[in-house]
Amino acid sequence: MRKYAVPAVFAFVMIFIAVPVHARDPLPRILILATGGTIAGIGATATTTVGYAAAKVGVEGLISAVPELSGIAKVSGEQAMQVASENLTPADWLTLSKRINLLLAREDVNGIVITHGTDTLEETAYFLNLTVKSSKPVVLTGAMRPSTSISADGPMNLYNAVLLAGSHDARGKGVLVALNDQVSAAREVTKTNTTSPGTFKTPDMGFLGYVTGGQVHFFRATTKRHTVNSEFDIMNCDTLPEIHILYGYAGEKRAMLDAIITKDIAGVVNAGTGDGSMSDAMKTAYHEARQKGVVVVRSSRTGSGFVARTGEAKDDEYDFVVACNLNPQKARILLMLALTKTRDTKDIQRIFMEY
């Protein structure tokens, strides 16, 4: 027996050496991509929670403000951009998604956290949910109060987001949003309050889970297609089709729609009243827009609920698409990506049902 001891130990040592250091590390390796927003904001005083300057603190400052991160992950940072999120554009989404796809292909990256302004966080999250090609966790987080506030929510949100991104249970669940101790699906979450830290809700479906006591708890997962099961590929895409949203209201005139369809636009989303309703005058105007080649999607301004096909409009006759339960801003994103693949409205309707 003794003559085998040395070779066995030697073999074990050689195997251990051959395994990359990051593969032996018990802590997940999480990359934080900073884009700006309130989480990186600075106020004039410790009680300033409105009227502050967003996107002032860099990624290293965000990380150093939460030294407890070192206990849950091997964290590194990258400044992807530094803007208030209302200034982000579809071109920025493309840049961010391409960068994330490259980073997630690396063996030394187990997950990604994106710090983001809350105004358009749900839009960036949904775009990434449709275009990131990895089952590794991608988590967006932000803050409703600047970093200098007495009650700044950014540090805990960042801690929870890193914890979530490093969780094995988060793999394969699509792009996630971690705010206010709650975990939401990118497709379903939306901002519902102008200033409250509890602003992000999922009106129809509810949260996926919670982060509490340093533990991630999932209760469900989305059934819609996303990430590795998505048919959309933007790695060689430089621009996205131009899509506009028009808000429905009592007494709405067709002048705005007529003005935009004279431009080179590919589609328009109707943020309709009720069940995606249109007045008789607007039905005629949207029908004429469709006849000119503009793809029309009926969504709702209500904030929740399923828009029924052929319910409030003759969708088959007018060749409209319904948004299912996507809100107008997310319907716009899905239509953008759908139009990179097809202009067939039947196929676009299939996409809206599956995503």
C-alpha positions as CSV (number, residue, x, y, z in Angstrom):
1,M,0.0,0.0,0.0
2,R,2.8,2.4,0.8
3,K,4.3,2.3,-2.7
4,Y,1.1,3.9,-4.0
5,A,0.9,6.8,-1.5
6,V,3.4,9.1,-3.2
7,P,2.0,8.8,-6.7
8,A,-1.5,9.3,-5.4
9,V,-0.5,12.5,-3.6
10,F,1.5,13.6,-6.6
11,A,-1.5,13.1,-8.9
12,F,-3.8,15.0,-6.5
13,V,-1.4,17.9,-6.4
14,M,-1.0,18.0,-10.2
15,I,-4.8,18.0,-10.7
16,F,-5.2,20.8,-8.1
17,I,-2.5,22.8,-9.9
18,A,-4.1,22.2,-13.3
19,V,-7.5,23.6,-12.2
20,P,-7.6,27.4,-12.8
21,V,-7.4,29.5,-9.6
22,H,-10.9,31.0,-10.3
23,A,-12.4,27.5,-10.6
24,R,-11.1,26.7,-7.1
25,D,-12.3,29.9,-5.5
26,P,-15.3,29.3,-3.3
27,L,-16.6,32.8,-3.9
28,P,-18.4,33.7,-7.2
29,R,-16.6,36.2,-9.4
30,I,-19.0,39.0,-10.1
31,L,-18.4,41.9,-12.4
32,I,-20.2,45.2,-11.7
33,L,-21.0,47.3,-14.8
34,A,-21.8,50.8,-13.7
35,T,-23.9,53.1,-16.0
36,G,-24.7,56.0,-13.7
37,G,-28.1,56.9,-12.3
38,T,-29.2,57.9,-8.8
39,I,-27.3,55.1,-7.1
40,A,-24.2,57.1,-8.2
41,G,-25.8,60.4,-7.4
42,I,-24.7,63.2,-5.1
43,G,-27.0,65.7,-3.3
44,A,-26.2,69.1,-1.8
45,T,-27.1,67.9,1.7
46,A,-27.7,64.6,3.5
47,T,-31.5,65.3,3.3
48,T,-31.5,66.0,-0.5
49,T,-33.6,63.3,-2.1
50,V,-34.8,65.3,-5.1
51,G,-32.8,67.7,-7.2
52,Y,-29.5,65.9,-6.8
53,A,-26.9,65.3,-9.4
54,A,-27.1,61.8,-10.9
55,A,-24.2,59.7,-12.3
56,K,-21.4,61.3,-10.3
57,V,-19.9,58.4,-8.4
58,G,-17.7,56.0,-10.3
59,V,-17.8,52.2,-10.1
60,E,-14.9,52.0,-7.7
61,G,-16.6,54.4,-5.4
62,L,-19.8,52.3,-5.4
63,I,-17.8,49.2,-4.6
64,S,-15.7,50.8,-1.8
65,A,-18.9,52.1,-0.2
66,V,-19.9,48.5,0.5
67,P,-16.9,46.7,2.0
68,E,-19.1,43.7,2.9
69,L,-19.1,42.7,-0.7
70,S,-15.8,41.0,-0.2
71,G,-17.4,38.5,2.0
72,I,-19.9,37.3,-0.6
73,A,-18.0,37.6,-3.9
74,K,-14.8,38.4,-5.7
75,V,-15.9,41.7,-7.1
76,S,-14.5,43.8,-9.9
77,G,-15.8,46.9,-11.6
78,E,-16.1,48.5,-15.0
79,Q,-17.5,51.8,-15.9
80,A,-19.7,51.0,-19.0
81,M,-21.2,54.6,-19.2
82,Q,-22.0,57.4,-16.7
83,V,-25.4,58.9,-17.4
84,A,-28.8,59.5,-15.9
85,S,-30.9,56.7,-17.3
86,E,-33.4,59.0,-19.1
87,N,-30.6,59.8,-21.5
88,L,-30.0,56.2,-22.5
89,T,-30.8,55.3,-26.1
90,P,-31.3,52.1,-28.1
91,A,-27.7,52.5,-29.3
92,D,-26.6,52.3,-25.7
93,W,-28.6,49.1,-25.2
94,L,-26.8,47.6,-28.1
95,T,-23.4,48.6,-26.8
96,L,-24.2,47.3,-23.3
97,S,-25.6,44.0,-24.5
98,K,-22.7,43.3,-26.7
99,R,-20.3,44.0,-23.9
100,I,-22.2,41.7,-21.5
101,N,-22.2,38.9,-24.0
102,L,-18.4,39.1,-24.3
103,L,-17.9,39.3,-20.6
104,L,-20.2,36.3,-19.8
105,A,-18.3,34.2,-22.3
106,R,-15.3,34.4,-19.9
107,E,-14.7,31.6,-17.5
108,D,-13.6,34.0,-14.8
109,V,-17.0,35.8,-14.8
110,N,-19.8,34.0,-12.9
111,G,-22.3,36.8,-13.1
112,I,-22.9,40.4,-13.8
113,V,-24.5,43.3,-11.8
114,I,-25.5,46.4,-13.7
115,T,-26.0,49.6,-11.6
116,H,-28.5,51.8,-13.4
117,G,-30.8,54.7,-13.1
118,T,-34.4,53.7,-12.2
119,D,-36.2,55.8,-14.8
120,T,-35.5,53.4,-17.7
121,L,-34.1,50.5,-15.7
122,E,-37.0,48.2,-16.7
123,E,-36.4,49.0,-20.4
124,T,-32.7,48.1,-20.3
125,A,-33.5,45.0,-18.3
126,Y,-36.0,43.8,-20.8
127,F,-33.7,44.5,-23.8
128,L,-31.0,42.5,-22.1
129,N,-33.4,39.7,-21.3
130,L,-34.0,39.3,-25.0
131,T,-30.5,39.7,-26.2
132,V,-28.0,38.3,-23.7
133,K,-27.0,34.8,-24.7
134,S,-26.0,33.2,-21.4
135,S,-27.6,31.4,-18.5
136,K,-25.3,33.1,-16.1
137,P,-27.1,35.6,-13.8
138,V,-27.4,39.2,-15.0
139,V,-28.9,41.5,-12.3
140,L,-29.9,45.2,-12.6
141,T,-30.1,47.4,-9.5
142,G,-30.2,51.0,-8.7
143,A,-31.5,53.4,-6.0
144,M,-34.2,55.9,-5.4
145,R,-32.1,58.1,-3.2
146,P,-28.6,59.4,-3.9
147,S,-25.5,58.0,-2.3
148,T,-25.2,61.1,0.0
149,S,-28.7,60.7,1.5
150,I,-29.2,59.8,5.1
151,S,-31.4,56.9,4.0
152,A,-29.5,55.9,0.8
153,D,-30.9,52.6,-0.5
154,G,-28.1,52.0,-3.1
155,P,-25.6,50.2,-0.8
156,M,-28.0,47.5,0.3
157,N,-29.5,47.2,-3.2
158,L,-25.9,46.7,-4.5
159,Y,-25.1,44.1,-1.8
160,N,-28.3,42.1,-2.6
161,A,-27.7,42.3,-6.3
162,V,-24.2,40.9,-6.0
163,L,-25.5,38.2,-3.7
164,L,-28.2,37.3,-6.3
165,A,-25.8,37.4,-9.2
166,G,-23.6,34.9,-7.3
167,S,-26.5,32.6,-6.5
168,H,-26.6,29.2,-8.3
169,D,-30.4,29.5,-8.1
170,A,-30.4,32.6,-10.2
171,R,-28.9,30.8,-13.2
172,G,-31.2,30.3,-16.2
173,K,-34.0,32.6,-14.8
174,G,-33.4,35.4,-17.3
175,V,-32.3,38.9,-16.5
176,L,-33.3,39.9,-13.0
177,V,-33.9,43.2,-11.1
178,A,-33.0,43.4,-7.4
179,L,-34.3,46.4,-5.5
180,N,-35.8,46.9,-2.1
181,D,-35.1,43.3,-1.0
182,Q,-37.3,42.1,-3.9
183,V,-36.3,40.0,-7.0
184,S,-38.2,40.6,-10.2
185,A,-38.2,39.3,-13.8
186,A,-37.1,41.9,-16.3
187,R,-40.2,41.3,-18.4
188,E,-42.6,41.9,-15.6
189,V,-41.2,44.7,-13.4
190,T,-42.1,48.3,-13.8
191,K,-41.5,51.6,-11.9
192,T,-44.8,52.7,-10.3
193,N,-43.9,55.6,-8.1
194,T,-41.9,58.8,-8.7
195,T,-39.9,58.8,-5.5
196,S,-40.6,55.9,-3.2
197,P,-37.9,53.2,-2.6
198,G,-40.6,50.6,-3.1
199,T,-41.4,51.9,-6.5
200,F,-40.7,48.7,-8.5
201,K,-43.6,46.3,-8.8
202,T,-44.8,43.4,-10.9
203,P,-48.5,44.2,-11.2
204,D,-49.7,41.0,-13.0
205,M,-47.4,38.3,-11.8
206,G,-45.8,39.3,-8.5
207,F,-42.1,39.0,-7.5
208,L,-40.0,36.1,-8.3
209,G,-38.6,36.1,-4.8
210,Y,-36.8,38.0,-2.1
211,V,-33.3,38.6,-0.7
212,T,-33.4,38.6,3.1
213,G,-31.0,37.8,5.8
214,G,-28.2,37.3,3.3
215,Q,-30.2,34.6,1.5
216,V,-31.8,34.4,-1.9
217,H,-35.3,32.9,-1.9
218,F,-37.1,32.1,-5.2
219,F,-40.8,31.2,-5.3
220,R,-41.3,31.0,-9.1
221,A,-39.8,31.6,-12.5
222,T,-41.0,33.2,-15.7
223,T,-42.2,30.9,-18.5
224,K,-41.6,33.3,-21.3
225,R,-38.6,32.9,-23.7
226,H,-35.4,34.8,-22.8
227,T,-31.6,34.9,-23.0
228,V,-30.3,31.6,-24.3
229,N,-33.7,30.6,-25.7
230,S,-34.2,34.0,-27.4
231,E,-34.1,34.1,-31.2
232,F,-32.7,37.6,-31.3
233,D,-29.0,38.1,-32.2
234,I,-27.7,41.7,-31.9
235,M,-23.9,41.0,-32.0
236,N,-23.7,42.2,-35.6
237,C,-26.5,44.8,-35.3
238,D,-25.6,48.5,-35.4
239,T,-29.0,50.1,-35.3
240,L,-32.5,49.2,-34.4
241,P,-35.8,50.1,-36.2
242,E,-37.4,53.4,-35.1
243,I,-40.6,52.8,-33.0
244,H,-42.8,55.5,-31.4
245,I,-45.4,55.3,-28.6
246,L,-48.6,57.3,-28.7
247,Y,-50.6,57.8,-25.6
248,G,-54.4,57.3,-25.8
249,Y,-56.7,59.8,-24.1
250,A,-60.2,61.2,-24.4
251,G,-60.5,63.5,-27.4
252,E,-57.2,62.2,-29.0
253,K,-56.5,63.7,-32.4
254,R,-54.7,62.0,-35.2
255,A,-52.3,64.8,-35.9
256,M,-49.4,63.3,-33.9
257,L,-49.8,59.9,-35.7
258,D,-50.0,61.6,-39.1
259,A,-46.9,63.6,-38.3
260,I,-44.7,60.7,-37.3
261,I,-45.7,58.3,-40.1
262,T,-44.4,60.9,-42.6
263,K,-41.0,60.1,-41.2
264,D,-39.0,56.9,-41.7
265,I,-40.5,54.9,-38.9
266,A,-41.0,51.2,-38.8
267,G,-43.7,50.9,-36.2
268,V,-45.9,52.5,-33.6
269,V,-47.2,51.3,-30.2
270,N,-50.7,52.5,-29.1
271,A,-50.7,53.0,-25.4
272,G,-54.5,52.7,-25.5
273,T,-57.2,53.3,-23.0
274,G,-58.6,50.3,-21.2
275,D,-58.1,47.1,-23.2
276,G,-55.8,48.9,-25.7
277,S,-58.8,50.8,-27.0
278,M,-58.8,53.4,-29.8
279,S,-61.5,55.9,-30.7
280,D,-63.2,55.4,-34.0
281,A,-61.1,58.3,-35.5
282,M,-57.9,56.8,-34.2
283,K,-58.8,53.3,-35.5
284,T,-59.1,54.8,-39.0
285,A,-55.8,56.7,-38.6
286,Y,-53.9,53.6,-37.3
287,H,-55.4,51.5,-40.1
288,E,-54.2,54.0,-42.7
289,A,-50.7,53.9,-41.0
290,R,-50.7,50.1,-41.3
291,Q,-51.6,50.4,-45.0
292,K,-48.5,52.5,-45.4
293,G,-46.3,49.8,-44.0
294,V,-46.1,50.9,-40.4
295,V,-46.5,48.0,-37.9
296,V,-49.1,48.9,-35.3
297,V,-49.1,47.3,-31.8
298,R,-52.0,47.8,-29.4
299,S,-50.9,48.0,-25.7
300,S,-52.6,49.7,-22.7
301,R,-51.9,52.7,-20.6
302,T,-53.5,51.0,-17.5
303,G,-50.3,49.4,-16.3
304,S,-51.5,45.9,-16.1
305,G,-53.7,43.3,-17.8
306,F,-53.8,41.4,-21.0
307,V,-54.8,43.2,-24.2
308,A,-57.2,40.8,-26.0
309,R,-56.8,40.2,-29.7
310,T,-59.9,41.4,-31.7
311,G,-61.3,42.7,-28.5
312,E,-61.4,46.5,-28.9
313,A,-60.3,46.6,-32.5
314,K,-60.6,44.5,-35.6
315,D,-57.0,43.3,-35.4
316,D,-57.3,40.6,-38.1
317,E,-59.0,43.0,-40.5
318,Y,-56.7,46.0,-39.7
319,D,-53.6,43.8,-39.5
320,F,-52.7,45.0,-36.0
321,V,-50.6,43.2,-33.4
322,V,-51.6,43.1,-29.7
323,A,-49.0,43.4,-26.9
324,C,-50.5,40.8,-24.6
325,N,-49.6,42.1,-21.1
326,L,-46.4,44.0,-22.1
327,N,-46.6,47.7,-21.1
328,P,-46.1,50.2,-24.0
329,Q,-42.4,50.8,-23.3
330,K,-41.6,47.1,-23.3
331,A,-43.8,46.5,-26.3
332,R,-41.7,49.0,-28.2
333,I,-38.5,47.1,-27.3
334,L,-39.9,43.8,-28.5
335,L,-41.2,45.3,-31.7
336,M,-37.8,46.8,-32.4
337,L,-36.2,43.4,-32.1
338,A,-39.0,41.5,-33.9
339,L,-38.5,43.9,-36.9
340,T,-34.9,42.9,-37.1
341,K,-36.1,39.4,-38.1
342,T,-39.4,39.8,-39.9
343,R,-42.1,42.2,-41.1
344,D,-44.8,39.6,-41.2
345,T,-47.4,40.6,-38.6
346,K,-48.5,37.1,-38.0
347,D,-44.9,36.2,-37.0
348,I,-44.6,39.3,-35.0
349,Q,-47.8,38.4,-33.1
350,R,-46.3,34.9,-32.5
351,I,-43.2,36.7,-31.0
352,F,-45.4,38.8,-28.7
353,M,-47.1,35.7,-27.4
354,E,-43.8,33.8,-26.8
355,Y,-41.7,36.6,-25.2
